[in-house]
């Protein structure tokens, strides 16, 4: 076999020299770059979930954070000879009597089994704080003359004698005032003001209000 010529040797060594020349210009990314590194998100698995060998099947050792409780398994699923049934019955008896002696109900105490008999909480030993406002009781004290006067005041000057002022004057609720002394003219003016306000809404607010109205209609149909 004849020896290779010089031109063939130059062609064979030229790509090697180019690759060595461009190797120094390869860009490398470091921690200081702004772009997120995907490799940093590949966190290693927890040691408890990682088996020692990958070739053979192994059991995952992940102990619980606390000691087991007899309440984890309901009594209906335990065999008659299981000791957890006796432990559950003893704990149930103790918690039932303790709930009657203390002011905290049995359902509010952690670790209570689901089969605990419910009892009304006892009365607190300390007095309750005073109410924010006096308890409201319905009064049926208005006569036909009072209702007629209320209607006259409402029709004479609805801007002055509003529902709030009439309710304070006659000692009744605002709902009762609106029921017996309606004012159609003011209601129409208020509706026109609301309509002008709705005309300035954008598409997003209008769609949100329409969705709210559809949800309210679905409340009565249990939707």
C-alpha positions in Angstrom: 0.0 0.0 0.0 1.6 3.3 -1.0 2.1 6.0 1.7 -0.4 8.8 1.8 0.4 12.1 0.2 0.9 15.4 1.9 -2.4 16.8 0.6 -4.4 14.0 2.2 -2.6 14.5 5.5 -3.4 18.2 5.5 -7.1 17.5 4.8 -7.2 14.9 7.6 -5.6 17.2 10.2 -7.6 20.4 9.2 -10.9 19.5 11.0 -8.9 18.6 14.2 -7.2 21.9 14.2 -10.5 23.8 13.6 -12.2 21.9 16.5 -9.4 22.7 18.8 -9.6 26.4 17.7 -13.3 26.7 18.3 -13.3 24.8 21.6 -12.1 27.9 23.5 -15.2 29.9 22.3 -17.9 27.5 23.6 -20.3 29.4 25.9 -20.9 28.0 29.3 -23.6 29.0 31.8 -23.0 29.6 35.5 -25.2 30.3 38.5 -25.0 34.0 37.9 -27.1 33.8 34.6 -30.6 35.1 34.7 -32.2 32.1 33.0 -33.4 29.3 35.3 -31.4 26.1 35.3 -33.6 23.1 34.7 -31.0 20.8 36.3 -31.4 22.6 39.6 -35.0 21.6 39.8 -34.1 17.9 39.6 -33.8 17.4 43.3 -32.7 14.0 44.6 -35.2 11.7 46.2 -35.6 11.3 49.9 -33.3 8.6 51.4 -36.3 6.8 52.9 -37.9 6.4 49.4 -34.6 5.4 47.6 -33.8 1.7 47.7 -30.3 0.6 48.4 -30.1 -1.5 45.2 -31.9 -0.9 42.0 -31.5 -4.4 40.6 -33.7 -6.3 43.1 -37.1 -5.3 44.5 -37.0 -3.8 48.0 -39.4 -2.5 50.6 -39.8 1.3 51.2 -39.0 2.1 54.8 -40.9 5.2 55.7 -41.8 5.1 59.4 -44.8 7.2 60.6 -44.4 10.5 62.4 -46.2 9.3 65.5 -47.1 6.1 67.3 -50.1 4.2 65.9 -53.5 4.8 67.5 -56.3 2.3 68.0 -58.7 4.9 66.4 -57.2 4.5 63.0 -59.2 1.3 62.3 -62.9 1.5 63.1 -64.3 -1.1 65.5 -66.5 -2.6 62.9 -63.5 -3.8 60.9 -61.6 -5.4 63.9 -62.0 -9.0 64.8 -63.6 -9.9 68.1 -60.3 -11.2 69.5 -58.4 -8.0 68.7 -57.0 -6.1 71.7 -57.7 -2.7 70.0 -61.4 -3.2 70.5 -60.9 -3.2 74.3 -58.6 -0.2 74.1 -61.1 1.7 72.0 -63.9 0.9 74.4 -61.9 2.0 77.5 -60.8 5.2 75.8 -64.4 5.8 74.7 -65.7 5.4 78.3 -63.0 7.7 79.7 -63.5 10.4 77.1 -67.3 10.3 77.5 -67.1 10.9 81.3 -64.4 13.5 80.8 -66.5 15.4 78.3 -69.3 15.6 80.9 -67.0 17.0 83.6 -65.3 19.7 81.5 -66.6 22.6 79.5 -65.1 21.4 76.2 -67.2 19.1 74.1 -66.0 15.7 73.0 -65.9 16.6 69.4 -63.6 19.5 70.0 -60.9 17.4 71.6 -58.3 15.8 69.3 -58.0 12.0 69.3 -61.7 11.4 69.8 -63.1 8.4 68.0 -65.9 8.9 65.5 -68.2 6.6 67.4 -68.3 8.9 70.5 -71.7 9.6 71.8 -72.5 13.3 71.4 -73.6 15.3 74.4 -74.6 18.9 74.9 -71.8 21.0 76.2 -72.2 22.1 79.9 -72.9 25.6 80.8 -69.7 27.7 81.1 -68.7 28.6 84.6 -67.9 32.2 83.8 -70.5 34.8 82.7 -70.7 35.7 79.0 -69.7 39.2 77.9 -72.5 41.7 77.4 -74.3 41.7 74.0 -73.2 44.2 71.5 -76.7 45.5 71.0 -79.9 44.8 72.8 -81.9 41.8 71.7 -84.5 42.8 69.1 -88.1 41.8 69.6 -90.9 42.3 67.1 -93.4 44.9 68.2 -97.0 45.1 66.9 -97.8 48.6 68.2 -98.6 50.5 65.0 -102.2 51.3 64.4 -104.0 52.2 61.1 -103.5 55.9 61.9 -99.8 55.5 62.3 -99.5 53.6 59.0 -101.6 56.3 57.2 -99.3 59.1 58.6 -96.3 57.1 57.5 -97.7 57.0 54.0 -98.4 60.7 54.0 -94.9 61.6 55.1 -93.4 59.2 52.5 -95.4 60.6 49.6 -95.0 64.3 50.7 -91.2 64.3 50.8 -89.5 61.0 50.0 -86.0 62.6 50.0 -86.4 63.7 53.6 -88.6 60.9 55.0 -86.6 57.9 53.9 -87.0 54.4 55.1 -84.4 54.8 57.8 -86.0 58.0 59.2 -89.5 56.6 59.2 -88.3 53.4 60.9 -86.6 55.4 63.6 -89.7 57.7 64.0 -92.3 54.9 64.3 -90.0 52.3 65.9 -90.3 49.6 63.3 -88.1 47.9 60.7 -87.1 49.4 57.3 -88.6 46.4 55.6 -92.0 47.1 57.2 -91.8 50.8 56.0 -91.0 49.6 52.4 -93.9 47.2 52.6 -96.7 49.6 53.8 -95.4 52.9 52.3 -94.0 52.3 48.9 -92.9 55.2 46.7 -92.8 54.2 43.0 -91.4 57.6 41.8 -88.3 57.4 43.9 -87.8 53.7 43.0 -87.9 54.6 39.4 -85.3 57.4 39.9 -83.0 55.1 41.7 -83.4 52.5 39.0 -82.5 55.1 36.3 -79.4 56.1 38.3 -78.4 52.5 38.5 -78.9 52.0 34.8 -76.7 55.0 34.0 -74.0 53.5 36.3 -74.3 50.1 34.6 -73.9 51.8 31.2 -70.4 52.8 32.1 -69.3 49.2 33.0 -66.8 47.4 30.9 -67.1 44.0 29.4 -65.4 42.2 32.3 -67.5 43.7 35.0 -70.7 43.2 33.0 -69.9 39.5 32.4 -69.0 39.1 36.1 -72.4 40.5 37.2 -74.3 38.4 34.6 -72.5 35.3 36.0 -73.5 36.3 39.5 -77.1 36.7 38.5 -77.1 33.2 36.9 -75.6 31.7 40.0 -78.3 33.3 42.2 -81.0 31.9 39.9 -79.4 28.5 40.3 -79.5 28.6 44.1 -83.3 28.0 44.1 -82.8 25.0 41.8 -80.0 23.6 43.9 -77.4 23.9 41.1 
